[in-house]
Amino acid sequence: MRVRTAVAGTAVLLLSAALAGPALAAGPAPGAHTATRAAVAAGVPGATATVRDAHGTWSTAAGVGDLRTGRPRSAHDRYRVASITKTFVATVLLQLAAEDRLSLDDPVDTWLPGLVRGHGHDGRRISLRRLLNHTSGIRDYLTDDGFRRDHFTKDGFFRHRYDTLAPRDLVAVAMRHAPAFAPGASWGYSNTNYVLAGLVIERVTGRPYATEVTRRIITPLRLTATSLPGTRTGVPRPSGRAYSTFGVPGGPAHDVTALNPSLAHAAGEMISDSADLTRFYGALLGGRLLPPRRLREMKATVPVKAAPGVRYGLGLTDTRLACGTHVWGHSGEIPGSVSEAAASADGRHTLAVNFDGDWAGDTTAVAEKEFCQPETRVSAGR
């Protein structure tokens, strides 16, 4: 479920043992296979997806990864996963809670004194838990008109695509506006919440949040395609290009691959591929990253009123598909890249999909096809 777009309607955005998953199988993929092709038929330049289940690991790709050269999209492409980063960040905070280094009921001000202030914001009244489940009421910095103009319109993007933005500056943009609601009074998606969560990780551990995500999750799980680029503007190979029409219906597709992801920070800077994302969500929901009590906390959800069938936990969504099946995961959007990860409650069946254009297609339709109408598995070369 693309919560960021469907709910907010604002600018696009945004452990113990290592797991060595099976190699990608050749040949036909499961239900995601036809759904990715349908997305391309609907206008997405290219799509890539990976599925893991009891039968193995399957991969599929459709369309092109480079409109200039016509290079096909690859199942191994790395891409910007945007808000899927939030599940990684929430996992680290829950690990720190399990280590008694913080409490999810700590006020934000305990760790970031004085930072959440202005126009009615008060970090003394907002818990870390409310950051993670988006019930803080803290204004999303992406709703600021100037920020949207500078980063999500065509002219603004190409003028500012290489700007470095400090996380505290992102918070300051949000503090220029009144809260969306009183803490706990409602639900509202706010990227500011996760920028703050990243800063809390840094304050608690003495290390950047990206270092903690890497040493606690990326390295132990051997997520070799996954990285937190900081201010690096490119996408590591193998990768394709990313395209945006900047919200102009029928407008030209602009190459927006290169950008400085500091505009997203802990709310959405990560790069990964579909195979790594399926491994991560399988490990998380399978209980290999968090103790049972903390995983239950992560899956304690609140309703998303604007999106029937969706509930939000701590960096994790619970989506009821049309067939009644529930999947857990997260979606992500950043200019030119639309992604979704979905998994069964036990993590044994996982899907990750990415589109390299942000104006067409529906990632939820891929999840519907995979979890509600799976095709017959074909064991090619196994």
ABEGO torsion letter per residue (X at the ends): XBAAAAAAGBBBBXXABBBBBBBBBBEBBBAAAAAAAAAAAAGBABBBBBBBBAAEBBBBBBEBABAAAGBBBBAABBBBAEAAAAAAAAAAAAAAAAAGABBAABBAAAABBGABBEGGBBAAABBAAAAAAGAAGBBBAAABAAAAAAAABAAAAAAAAABBBBAAAAAAAAAABBBABBBGABBBBBAAAAAAAAAAAAAAAGBBAAAAAAAAAAAAAGBAABBBAEABABBBOBBBBBBBAGGBBGBBBBBAABBBAAAAEAAGABBBBAAAAAAAAAAAAAGAABBAAAAAAAABBBBBAABBGBBBBBGBBBBBBAAGBBBBEBBBBBBGBBBBBBBBAAGABBBBBBBABAABEBAAAAAAAAAABBBBBBBBGX
